[in-house]
Every structure is written in structure tokens, then in C-alpha cells.
Amino acid sequence: MPDTKFGGLQTMIGSLPYKDANKAVEVVTRYLKDIPAWPQLPKRAYVENMYTQYSEGFPGIVVTESKTYVNRKQDLTRQLERFYTDYLANDFAKYAVSAEYAAGLHKFLSLNNLTPRAVKGQVTGPVSWGLTVTDETGKAIIYDETFGDVVPKFLRLKASWMERALKKLNKNTIIFLDEPYMSAFGSVGMQLSREQVISLLNETYAGISGIKGVHCCGNTDWSILLQTTVDIVNFDAYNYAGSLAIYPAEVKKFLDRGGLVAWGIIPTSTEAILKESVPALKDRLEEAMAPFTRKGITMKKLVEQSLLTPACGLPTVSEDAAERALQLLAELSQTIRQKYP
């Protein structure tokens, strides 16, 4: 496993409320100097939402002004043959995310004045992507025999391309798979088994040579995600602090193999952001960590193998609140690193 002893440094999930890529990147690089992440800008254009953004090149994909789906009524034989040829050749260059679909990414990639410890990118994970993108009848493509096989392979190529692009900025890269739909695991809305989820994630992770992360912003069965080849698990420690503490043995095993927990401790609503303070957030973070120390994991180890992040993306808050959230994040990180050097 790559070195993940970041000692409470800060980064973010991805999405911000800005429409101007220049402004978004400027704010990111001001507050996330050690581990900046490229900003997703869903308010800028429909194609920047976290599902459509990674759809370019998928066989049969149709993108309208408000919908992204796979049209299976057309003959997709040649498109599928071409895709599998590219996959077997690991030709990820054909599966780039264009500037039209990710203005913040390409502005970020143009920077030449960064001196970070690592750079972070994100791709929507196969579970969430495959459950959200449907065919023309409205059926989630993850349940289609053909396209369910394509999804993790396709996102693997996307992740490989992104990692290679980010390495031009820094050799140390972190790629997160964002999996909000994992909060629905076990419900009637998700007909995937534990084994299928692990297989989907691991197949996608196989395209990432650097540090691999996963983000889920709600309650989920964390033992599933901890069982994958992931290096970083990111959870909403602000609203669901106890959700990870249910799995102390699994977390200890994960940390012992060098894994890292990214604590989503900064709130993501405008009201909560504006009322919070660094001292209050420090107390909240330490309270979230306390159950693990009672299970024999030292605070030193928890902090050493930690990142701090917002609880989720920040696309729905005001621009001022988004900047305040990142400011709180940076100041909290500094406070924690001073207390636990």
C-alpha cells in the first residue's frame, strides 16, 4: 500500500457551487495547499453532474439537456467490440474527460505553480453510476447482463486516464470513487449482493496505481467497503459519527494494513457552516474518534492515518458558505496537527 500517513491534512470531496472554473480552482488552491482536489461544477452545466460527467465514450450513451441514458434500441455491436478492444489494450487515452464536461479539472491541470504533497481526483463509483444511468426503458444498466459488465471496466479506464493526467502535477495521486448509493445497500432499491459490490469496486480500482479512496456520505455497511482494495475510506463524521464505529475490528484491521480514514467533519449546509467554529469542530472530531480509542486504537495512529474533509460535496451551498467551509477545514487541520504532531 502507498504511504497514507497524512496526519490530519485536508482535502475535499469534489463538487463546489461555482460556475467559474477559475474562481473555483483559486479557492481550492488557497485552502487545500497540501492535497488540492479538482473542483466539479454541476451549476456550470448539466454535463458536470457526477453521472453525466463520466459518460463520454460509453457504448450507446445519449446525453440530452436533462437526461443521460443508454439507448439499447440501436445496434451496439460495433461500439461494444471497440470498447472491449480498448479495454483489453488498456487504451485509457480514448476515455478522457473533456473540458466541456469538467472545466474545473482542465483548469486545475493547467496549473504550474503547485507544490502539494499529493493531488486528488474523483470518479463516480460503479455502484452509484450503474444504478443512476438507465437504459431507454428506465432500467438501471448495472442490472443489464451486457452493460453491467461494461460499467466497472469503463470507469476503470476513466480512473486510469484521470490518474495519469493528475500525475503531471504531482507523482502522488489520490483517486476517490464516490459511492453515495452505497447508503442504500440492503434496501429494496439495491439488488446487489455484498460479493457483487466488492467485485465492482475492485475491478474499477484495478485501474488505479496510486492511492485509492471511497466516499459515501450516509450510513452504509462499512465492512463491505473495508474489505475491498481501498486505501482510504471517507465518511460523514459530522452527521453519522457512529456509523463507522460499529465496525471497530474491521477498522483496526484496515488501519493495521496501512489504511486511512478521511473524516468528513465539516458540515455541508449553509446554515450549519456559518454557525460552526474550529473549537467546536475539534471537539466533535475527537468525540467521533473516541470510540476507536476505547477499542485499543491509539489517538496517535488515528490522527497519523487520517485526512479531514467536508462531509460531502458542496454544490448546493452559497459561494461564501463553500469558501467558509474550506477555511474551517484548513484551520481545523492546522489545529489538529498542532495538538497531535
Contacts in CASP RR format, 6 or more apart in sequence:
PFRMAT RR
TARGET T0000
AUTHOR 0000-0000-0000
METHOD contacts of the structure
MODEL  1
MPDTKFGGLQTMIGSLPYKDANKAVEVVTRYLKDIPAWPQLPKRAYVENM
YTQYSEGFPGIVVTESKTYVNRKQDLTRQLERFYTDYLANDFAKYAVSAE
YAAGLHKFLSLNNLTPRAVKGQVTGPVSWGLTVTDETGKAIIYDETFGDV
VPKFLRLKASWMERALKKLNKNTIIFLDEPYMSAFGSVGMQLSREQVISL
LNETYAGISGIKGVHCCGNTDWSILLQTTVDIVNFDAYNYAGSLAIYPAE
VKKFLDRGGLVAWGIIPTSTEAILKESVPALKDRLEEAMAPFTRKGITMK
KLVEQSLLTPACGLPTVSEDAAERALQLLAELSQTIRQKYP
1 231 0 8 1.000
1 257 0 8 1.000
1 258 0 8 1.000
1 259 0 8 1.000
2 172 0 8 1.000
2 210 0 8 1.000
2 211 0 8 1.000
2 231 0 8 1.000
4 211 0 8 1.000
4 231 0 8 1.000
4 232 0 8 1.000
4 258 0 8 1.000
4 259 0 8 1.000
4 260 0 8 1.000
4 305 0 8 1.000
5 260 0 8 1.000
5 304 0 8 1.000
5 305 0 8 1.000
6 34 0 8 1.000
6 35 0 8 1.000
6 117 0 8 1.000
6 118 0 8 1.000
6 260 0 8 1.000
6 305 0 8 1.000
6 306 0 8 1.000
6 307 0 8 1.000
7 303 0 8 1.000
7 304 0 8 1.000
7 305 0 8 1.000
7 306 0 8 1.000
7 307 0 8 1.000
7 337 0 8 1.000
7 340 0 8 1.000
8 303 0 8 1.000
8 306 0 8 1.000
8 307 0 8 1.000
8 308 0 8 1.000
8 333 0 8 1.000
8 336 0 8 1.000
8 337 0 8 1.000
9 34 0 8 1.000
9 35 0 8 1.000
9 117 0 8 1.000
9 307 0 8 1.000
9 308 0 8 1.000
9 333 0 8 1.000
9 337 0 8 1.000
10 31 0 8 1.000
10 32 0 8 1.000
10 34 0 8 1.000
10 35 0 8 1.000
10 307 0 8 1.000
10 308 0 8 1.000
10 309 0 8 1.000
10 329 0 8 1.000
10 330 0 8 1.000
10 332 0 8 1.000
10 333 0 8 1.000
11 32 0 8 1.000
11 34 0 8 1.000
11 35 0 8 1.000
11 36 0 8 1.000
11 37 0 8 1.000
11 120 0 8 1.000
11 174 0 8 1.000
11 262 0 8 1.000
11 307 0 8 1.000
11 308 0 8 1.000
11 309 0 8 1.000
12 28 0 8 1.000
12 32 0 8 1.000
12 37 0 8 1.000
12 39 0 8 1.000
12 120 0 8 1.000
12 309 0 8 1.000
12 310 0 8 1.000
12 313 0 8 1.000
12 314 0 8 1.000
12 326 0 8 1.000
12 329 0 8 1.000
13 37 0 8 1.000
13 122 0 8 1.000
13 176 0 8 1.000
13 178 0 8 1.000
13 215 0 8 1.000
13 217 0 8 1.000
13 234 0 8 1.000
13 309 0 8 1.000
13 310 0 8 1.000
13 312 0 8 1.000
13 313 0 8 1.000
13 314 0 8 1.000
14 37 0 8 1.000
14 38 0 8 1.000
14 39 0 8 1.000
14 40 0 8 1.000
14 121 0 8 1.000
14 122 0 8 1.000
14 313 0 8 1.000
14 314 0 8 1.000
15 39 0 8 1.000
15 40 0 8 1.000
15 41 0 8 1.000
15 42 0 8 1.000
15 50 0 8 1.000
15 313 0 8 1.000
15 314 0 8 1.000
15 315 0 8 1.000
16 24 0 8 1.000
16 27 0 8 1.000
16 28 0 8 1.000
16 39 0 8 1.000
16 40 0 8 1.000
16 41 0 8 1.000
16 313 0 8 1.000
16 314 0 8 1.000
16 315 0 8 1.000
16 322 0 8 1.000
17 43 0 8 1.000
17 314 0 8 1.000
17 315 0 8 1.000
17 316 0 8 1.000
17 317 0 8 1.000
17 318 0 8 1.000
17 319 0 8 1.000
17 322 0 8 1.000
18 24 0 8 1.000
18 27 0 8 1.000
18 39 0 8 1.000
18 41 0 8 1.000
18 43 0 8 1.000
18 44 0 8 1.000
18 319 0 8 1.000
18 322 0 8 1.000
19 41 0 8 1.000
19 43 0 8 1.000
19 44 0 8 1.000
20 44 0 8 1.000
21 39 0 8 1.000
21 41 0 8 1.000
21 44 0 8 1.000
21 103 0 8 1.000
21 104 0 8 1.000
21 106 0 8 1.000
21 107 0 8 1.000
22 107 0 8 1.000
23 319 0 8 1.000
24 39 0 8 1.000
24 41 0 8 1.000
24 104 0 8 1.000
24 107 0 8 1.000
25 38 0 8 1.000
25 39 0 8 1.000
25 104 0 8 1.000
25 107 0 8 1.000
25 108 0 8 1.000
25 111 0 8 1.000
27 39 0 8 1.000
27 322 0 8 1.000
27 323 0 8 1.000
27 326 0 8 1.000
28 36 0 8 1.000
28 37 0 8 1.000
28 38 0 8 1.000
28 39 0 8 1.000
28 108 0 8 1.000
28 326 0 8 1.000
29 36 0 8 1.000
29 111 0 8 1.000
29 114 0 8 1.000
30 326 0 8 1.000
31 323 0 8 1.000
31 326 0 8 1.000
31 327 0 8 1.000
31 329 0 8 1.000
31 330 0 8 1.000
32 326 0 8 1.000
32 329 0 8 1.000
32 330 0 8 1.000
33 116 0 8 1.000
34 116 0 8 1.000
34 117 0 8 1.000
34 118 0 8 1.000
35 116 0 8 1.000
35 117 0 8 1.000
35 118 0 8 1.000
35 119 0 8 1.000
35 120 0 8 1.000
35 174 0 8 1.000
35 307 0 8 1.000
36 108 0 8 1.000
36 114 0 8 1.000
36 116 0 8 1.000
36 119 0 8 1.000
36 120 0 8 1.000
37 119 0 8 1.000
37 120 0 8 1.000
37 121 0 8 1.000
37 122 0 8 1.000
38 102 0 8 1.000
38 104 0 8 1.000
38 105 0 8 1.000
38 108 0 8 1.000
38 109 0 8 1.000
38 119 0 8 1.000
38 120 0 8 1.000
38 121 0 8 1.000
38 166 0 8 1.000
39 104 0 8 1.000
39 108 0 8 1.000
40 48 0 8 1.000
40 50 0 8 1.000
40 53 0 8 1.000
40 102 0 8 1.000
40 104 0 8 1.000
40 105 0 8 1.000
40 122 0 8 1.000
40 315 0 8 1.000
41 48 0 8 1.000
41 103 0 8 1.000
41 104 0 8 1.000
42 48 0 8 1.000
42 49 0 8 1.000
42 50 0 8 1.000
42 315 0 8 1.000
43 315 0 8 1.000
44 103 0 8 1.000
45 100 0 8 1.000
45 103 0 8 1.000
46 52 0 8 1.000
46 65 0 8 1.000
46 66 0 8 1.000
47 53 0 8 1.000
47 63 0 8 1.000
47 100 0 8 1.000
47 101 0 8 1.000
48 101 0 8 1.000
48 102 0 8 1.000
48 103 0 8 1.000
50 124 0 8 1.000
50 128 0 8 1.000
50 178 0 8 1.000
51 68 0 8 1.000
51 124 0 8 1.000
51 128 0 8 1.000
51 129 0 8 1.000
51 132 0 8 1.000
51 133 0 8 1.000
52 63 0 8 1.000
52 68 0 8 1.000
52 101 0 8 1.000
53 97 0 8 1.000
53 101 0 8 1.000
53 102 0 8 1.000
53 124 0 8 1.000
54 97 0 8 1.000
54 123 0 8 1.000
54 124 0 8 1.000
54 129 0 8 1.000
54 155 0 8 1.000
54 158 0 8 1.000
55 61 0 8 1.000
55 63 0 8 1.000
55 68 0 8 1.000
55 133 0 8 1.000
56 95 0 8 1.000
56 96 0 8 1.000
56 97 0 8 1.000
56 98 0 8 1.000
56 101 0 8 1.000
57 83 0 8 1.000
57 94 0 8 1.000
57 95 0 8 1.000
57 154 0 8 1.000
58 70 0 8 1.000
58 133 0 8 1.000
58 150 0 8 1.000
58 154 0 8 1.000
59 70 0 8 1.000
59 76 0 8 1.000
59 79 0 8 1.000
59 80 0 8 1.000
59 82 0 8 1.000
59 83 0 8 1.000
59 147 0 8 1.000
59 150 0 8 1.000
60 70 0 8 1.000
60 71 0 8 1.000
60 72 0 8 1.000
60 74 0 8 1.000
60 76 0 8 1.000
60 79 0 8 1.000
61 68 0 8 1.000
61 69 0 8 1.000
61 70 0 8 1.000
61 133 0 8 1.000
62 68 0 8 1.000
62 69 0 8 1.000
62 70 0 8 1.000
62 71 0 8 1.000
68 133 0 8 1.000
69 133 0 8 1.000
69 134 0 8 1.000
69 135 0 8 1.000
69 136 0 8 1.000
69 138 0 8 1.000
70 133 0 8 1.000
70 134 0 8 1.000
70 135 0 8 1.000
70 136 0 8 1.000
70 141 0 8 1.000
70 147 0 8 1.000
71 135 0 8 1.000
71 136 0 8 1.000
72 135 0 8 1.000
72 136 0 8 1.000
72 144 0 8 1.000
73 136 0 8 1.000
80 146 0 8 1.000
80 150 0 8 1.000
83 150 0 8 1.000
83 153 0 8 1.000
83 154 0 8 1.000
84 153 0 8 1.000
85 91 0 8 1.000
86 94 0 8 1.000
86 95 0 8 1.000
86 157 0 8 1.000
87 153 0 8 1.000
87 154 0 8 1.000
87 156 0 8 1.000
87 157 0 8 1.000
90 157 0 8 1.000
90 160 0 8 1.000
91 157 0 8 1.000
92 157 0 8 1.000
92 158 0 8 1.000
92 160 0 8 1.000
92 161 0 8 1.000
92 164 0 8 1.000
93 161 0 8 1.000
94 157 0 8 1.000
95 154 0 8 1.000
95 157 0 8 1.000
95 158 0 8 1.000
95 160 0 8 1.000
95 161 0 8 1.000
96 161 0 8 1.000
96 165 0 8 1.000
97 105 0 8 1.000
97 158 0 8 1.000
97 161 0 8 1.000
97 162 0 8 1.000
99 105 0 8 1.000
99 106 0 8 1.000
105 162 0 8 1.000
105 165 0 8 1.000
108 169 0 8 1.000
109 165 0 8 1.000
109 166 0 8 1.000
109 168 0 8 1.000
109 169 0 8 1.000
111 169 0 8 1.000
114 169 0 8 1.000
114 170 0 8 1.000
116 169 0 8 1.000
116 170 0 8 1.000
117 170 0 8 1.000
117 172 0 8 1.000
118 170 0 8 1.000
118 172 0 8 1.000
118 173 0 8 1.000
118 174 0 8 1.000
118 211 0 8 1.000
119 166 0 8 1.000
119 169 0 8 1.000
119 170 0 8 1.000
119 172 0 8 1.000
119 173 0 8 1.000
119 174 0 8 1.000
120 166 0 8 1.000
120 173 0 8 1.000
120 174 0 8 1.000
120 175 0 8 1.000
120 176 0 8 1.000
121 162 0 8 1.000
121 166 0 8 1.000
121 173 0 8 1.000
121 174 0 8 1.000
121 175 0 8 1.000
121 176 0 8 1.000
122 175 0 8 1.000
122 176 0 8 1.000
122 177 0 8 1.000
122 178 0 8 1.000
122 215 0 8 1.000
123 155 0 8 1.000
123 158 0 8 1.000
123 159 0 8 1.000
123 162 0 8 1.000
123 175 0 8 1.000
123 176 0 8 1.000
123 177 0 8 1.000
123 178 0 8 1.000
123 204 0 8 1.000
124 155 0 8 1.000
124 177 0 8 1.000
124 178 0 8 1.000
125 155 0 8 1.000
125 177 0 8 1.000
125 178 0 8 1.000
125 179 0 8 1.000
125 201 0 8 1.000
125 204 0 8 1.000
126 142 0 8 1.000
126 151 0 8 1.000
126 152 0 8 1.000
126 155 0 8 1.000
126 177 0 8 1.000
126 200 0 8 1.000
126 201 0 8 1.000
126 203 0 8 1.000
126 204 0 8 1.000
127 142 0 8 1.000
127 179 0 8 1.000
127 181 0 8 1.000
127 182 0 8 1.000
127 190 0 8 1.000
127 192 0 8 1.000
127 197 0 8 1.000
127 200 0 8 1.000
127 201 0 8 1.000
128 178 0 8 1.000
128 179 0 8 1.000
128 180 0 8 1.000
128 181 0 8 1.000
128 182 0 8 1.000
129 151 0 8 1.000
129 155 0 8 1.000
130 140 0 8 1.000
130 141 0 8 1.000
130 142 0 8 1.000
130 148 0 8 1.000
130 151 0 8 1.000
131 140 0 8 1.000
131 142 0 8 1.000
131 181 0 8 1.000
131 190 0 8 1.000
132 140 0 8 1.000
132 181 0 8 1.000
133 140 0 8 1.000
133 141 0 8 1.000
134 140 0 8 1.000
134 141 0 8 1.000
135 141 0 8 1.000
135 144 0 8 1.000
135 147 0 8 1.000
141 147 0 8 1.000
141 148 0 8 1.000
141 151 0 8 1.000
142 148 0 8 1.000
142 151 0 8 1.000
142 192 0 8 1.000
142 200 0 8 1.000
143 191 0 8 1.000
151 200 0 8 1.000
152 199 0 8 1.000
152 200 0 8 1.000
152 201 0 8 1.000
152 203 0 8 1.000
152 204 0 8 1.000
153 203 0 8 1.000
155 177 0 8 1.000
155 204 0 8 1.000
156 203 0 8 1.000
156 204 0 8 1.000
156 205 0 8 1.000
156 206 0 8 1.000
156 207 0 8 1.000
157 207 0 8 1.000
159 175 0 8 1.000
159 177 0 8 1.000
159 204 0 8 1.000
159 205 0 8 1.000
159 207 0 8 1.000
159 208 0 8 1.000
160 207 0 8 1.000
160 208 0 8 1.000
162 175 0 8 1.000
163 173 0 8 1.000
163 175 0 8 1.000
163 207 0 8 1.000
163 208 0 8 1.000
163 209 0 8 1.000
163 210 0 8 1.000
166 173 0 8 1.000
166 175 0 8 1.000
167 173 0 8 1.000
172 210 0 8 1.000
172 211 0 8 1.000
173 210 0 8 1.000
173 211 0 8 1.000
174 210 0 8 1.000
174 211 0 8 1.000
174 212 0 8 1.000
174 213 0 8 1.000
174 232 0 8 1.000
175 208 0 8 1.000
175 210 0 8 1.000
175 211 0 8 1.000
175 212 0 8 1.000
175 213 0 8 1.000
176 212 0 8 1.000
176 213 0 8 1.000
176 214 0 8 1.000
176 215 0 8 1.000
176 232 0 8 1.000
176 234 0 8 1.000
177 201 0 8 1.000
177 204 0 8 1.000
177 205 0 8 1.000
177 212 0 8 1.000
177 213 0 8 1.000
177 214 0 8 1.000
177 215 0 8 1.000
178 214 0 8 1.000
178 215 0 8 1.000
179 201 0 8 1.000
179 214 0 8 1.000
179 215 0 8 1.000
179 216 0 8 1.000
179 225 0 8 1.000
180 215 0 8 1.000
180 216 0 8 1.000
180 217 0 8 1.000
180 218 0 8 1.000
180 312 0 8 1.000
181 190 0 8 1.000
182 197 0 8 1.000
182 216 0 8 1.000
182 220 0 8 1.000
182 221 0 8 1.000
182 224 0 8 1.000
182 225 0 8 1.000
183 216 0 8 1.000
183 217 0 8 1.000
183 218 0 8 1.000
183 219 0 8 1.000
183 220 0 8 1.000
184 190 0 8 1.000
185 192 0 8 1.000
185 197 0 8 1.000
185 220 0 8 1.000
185 221 0 8 1.000
185 224 0 8 1.000
186 221 0 8 1.000
192 200 0 8 1.000
194 221 0 8 1.000
194 224 0 8 1.000
197 224 0 8 1.000
198 224 0 8 1.000
198 227 0 8 1.000
198 228 0 8 1.000
201 214 0 8 1.000
201 225 0 8 1.000
201 228 0 8 1.000
201 229 0 8 1.000
201 230 0 8 1.000
202 228 0 8 1.000
202 229 0 8 1.000
205 212 0 8 1.000
205 228 0 8 1.000
205 229 0 8 1.000
205 230 0 8 1.000
206 229 0 8 1.000
211 231 0 8 1.000
211 232 0 8 1.000
212 229 0 8 1.000
212 230 0 8 1.000
212 231 0 8 1.000
212 232 0 8 1.000
213 230 0 8 1.000
213 231 0 8 1.000
213 232 0 8 1.000
213 233 0 8 1.000
213 234 0 8 1.000
213 262 0 8 1.000
214 225 0 8 1.000
214 228 0 8 1.000
214 230 0 8 1.000
214 232 0 8 1.000
214 233 0 8 1.000
214 234 0 8 1.000
215 234 0 8 1.000
215 235 0 8 1.000
215 262 0 8 1.000
215 312 0 8 1.000
216 225 0 8 1.000
216 234 0 8 1.000
216 235 0 8 1.000
216 236 0 8 1.000
217 235 0 8 1.000
217 236 0 8 1.000
217 311 0 8 1.000
217 312 0 8 1.000
217 313 0 8 1.000
218 235 0 8 1.000
218 236 0 8 1.000
218 239 0 8 1.000
218 240 0 8 1.000
218 243 0 8 1.000
219 240 0 8 1.000
219 243 0 8 1.000
220 243 0 8 1.000
222 233 0 8 1.000
222 235 0 8 1.000
222 243 0 8 1.000
222 244 0 8 1.000
222 246 0 8 1.000
222 247 0 8 1.000
222 250 0 8 1.000
222 251 0 8 1.000
223 247 0 8 1.000
223 250 0 8 1.000
225 233 0 8 1.000
226 233 0 8 1.000
226 247 0 8 1.000
226 250 0 8 1.000
226 251 0 8 1.000
226 253 0 8 1.000
226 254 0 8 1.000
227 250 0 8 1.000
231 258 0 8 1.000
231 259 0 8 1.000
231 260 0 8 1.000
232 259 0 8 1.000
232 260 0 8 1.000
232 261 0 8 1.000
232 262 0 8 1.000
232 307 0 8 1.000
233 244 0 8 1.000
233 254 0 8 1.000
233 260 0 8 1.000
233 261 0 8 1.000
233 262 0 8 1.000
234 261 0 8 1.000
234 262 0 8 1.000
234 264 0 8 1.000
234 307 0 8 1.000
234 309 0 8 1.000
235 243 0 8 1.000
235 244 0 8 1.000
235 261 0 8 1.000
235 262 0 8 1.000
235 263 0 8 1.000
235 264 0 8 1.000
236 243 0 8 1.000
236 264 0 8 1.000
236 311 0 8 1.000
236 312 0 8 1.000
237 244 0 8 1.000
237 263 0 8 1.000
237 264 0 8 1.000
237 265 0 8 1.000
237 284 0 8 1.000
237 285 0 8 1.000
237 288 0 8 1.000
237 311 0 8 1.000
238 264 0 8 1.000
238 265 0 8 1.000
238 266 0 8 1.000
238 267 0 8 1.000
238 268 0 8 1.000
238 272 0 8 1.000
238 284 0 8 1.000
238 311 0 8 1.000
239 267 0 8 1.000
239 311 0 8 1.000
241 284 0 8 1.000
241 287 0 8 1.000
241 288 0 8 1.000
242 288 0 8 1.000
242 291 0 8 1.000
244 251 0 8 1.000
244 261 0 8 1.000
245 288 0 8 1.000
245 291 0 8 1.000
245 292 0 8 1.000
248 291 0 8 1.000
248 292 0 8 1.000
248 295 0 8 1.000
248 297 0 8 1.000
249 295 0 8 1.000
251 261 0 8 1.000
251 292 0 8 1.000
251 297 0 8 1.000
252 292 0 8 1.000
252 295 0 8 1.000
252 296 0 8 1.000
252 297 0 8 1.000
255 261 0 8 1.000
255 297 0 8 1.000
255 301 0 8 1.000
255 302 0 8 1.000
255 305 0 8 1.000
258 305 0 8 1.000
259 305 0 8 1.000
260 305 0 8 1.000
260 306 0 8 1.000
260 307 0 8 1.000
261 302 0 8 1.000
261 305 0 8 1.000
261 306 0 8 1.000
261 307 0 8 1.000
262 306 0 8 1.000
262 307 0 8 1.000
262 308 0 8 1.000
262 309 0 8 1.000
263 285 0 8 1.000
263 288 0 8 1.000
263 289 0 8 1.000
263 306 0 8 1.000
263 307 0 8 1.000
263 308 0 8 1.000
263 309 0 8 1.000
264 308 0 8 1.000
264 309 0 8 1.000
264 310 0 8 1.000
264 311 0 8 1.000
264 312 0 8 1.000
265 281 0 8 1.000
265 284 0 8 1.000
265 285 0 8 1.000
265 288 0 8 1.000
265 308 0 8 1.000
265 309 0 8 1.000
265 311 0 8 1.000
265 332 0 8 1.000
266 273 0 8 1.000
266 276 0 8 1.000
266 281 0 8 1.000
266 308 0 8 1.000
266 309 0 8 1.000
266 310 0 8 1.000
266 311 0 8 1.000
266 325 0 8 1.000
266 328 0 8 1.000
266 329 0 8 1.000
266 332 0 8 1.000
267 273 0 8 1.000
267 276 0 8 1.000
267 310 0 8 1.000
267 311 0 8 1.000
267 325 0 8 1.000
268 310 0 8 1.000
268 311 0 8 1.000
268 312 0 8 1.000
268 313 0 8 1.000
268 314 0 8 1.000
268 316 0 8 1.000
268 317 0 8 1.000
268 325 0 8 1.000
269 316 0 8 1.000
269 317 0 8 1.000
270 317 0 8 1.000
270 318 0 8 1.000
270 321 0 8 1.000
273 317 0 8 1.000
273 321 0 8 1.000
273 324 0 8 1.000
273 325 0 8 1.000
273 328 0 8 1.000
274 321 0 8 1.000
274 324 0 8 1.000
276 328 0 8 1.000
277 328 0 8 1.000
278 328 0 8 1.000
278 331 0 8 1.000
278 332 0 8 1.000
278 335 0 8 1.000
281 328 0 8 1.000
281 332 0 8 1.000
282 332 0 8 1.000
282 335 0 8 1.000
282 336 0 8 1.000
282 339 0 8 1.000
285 308 0 8 1.000
285 332 0 8 1.000
285 336 0 8 1.000
289 299 0 8 1.000
289 302 0 8 1.000
289 303 0 8 1.000
292 302 0 8 1.000
293 299 0 8 1.000
293 302 0 8 1.000
299 340 0 8 1.000
300 340 0 8 1.000
303 336 0 8 1.000
303 337 0 8 1.000
303 340 0 8 1.000
308 329 0 8 1.000
308 332 0 8 1.000
308 333 0 8 1.000
308 336 0 8 1.000
309 329 0 8 1.000
310 325 0 8 1.000
310 326 0 8 1.000
310 329 0 8 1.000
314 321 0 8 1.000
314 322 0 8 1.000
314 325 0 8 1.000
317 325 0 8 1.000
END
